[in-house]
Amino acid sequence: MEFIPYIGPIIGPAPAVGVALFNDPISALWVVLLFVALQQLEGHLVAPQVFGLSLRINPILIILALLIGYQLYGIVGALVALPLSAVIRQTVLYLRRHLVLEPWIVTAPDGAGAVGPAFALEPGRCPECGAAAQSDDAFCSNCGASLEPRVRTPG
């Protein structure tokens, strides 16, 4: 009955509770409590971990996506939340790998065209992130960018 969303966990324990009810009402109560505890354990720990591994999304983000989807669009939103999260994750990863932004072009005080943001013209600064750099460093310790001077050649 686990394959039926929302109704399956309620219908599934019914035969076990019925058998326990014929035996002893207290044991039926224990069976109900056991099934509730099992459902809570599965819903809050096991399922987010399994979905997190298969979708490669953080389990906390999975729970958050399910809650937001349910709050916005109800049961349909909860059902669509995880596939939509996976699509958004893949889109962000694709854009991160393939989207290249053009560098800024700033004119140096001496008139030569330099490539980079305005703080790239300051000596001792990284041209990419603006972090302070040592004079003997070849790469920025903050972002890993090359600290070699880049001058745009005409033509």
NORGIRA-V155015 format. One record per helix or strand of 2 or more residues. SS is the DSSP state (A for helix, B for strand). FROM is the first residue (numbers start at 1). TO is the last residue. If there is no record, write none. Layout:
ss & from & to
SS & FROM & TO
SS & FROM & TO
This chain:
ss & from & to
A & 8 & 12
A & 14 & 23
A & 25 & 55
A & 59 & 98
B & 105 & 107
B & 113 & 115
A & 118 & 121
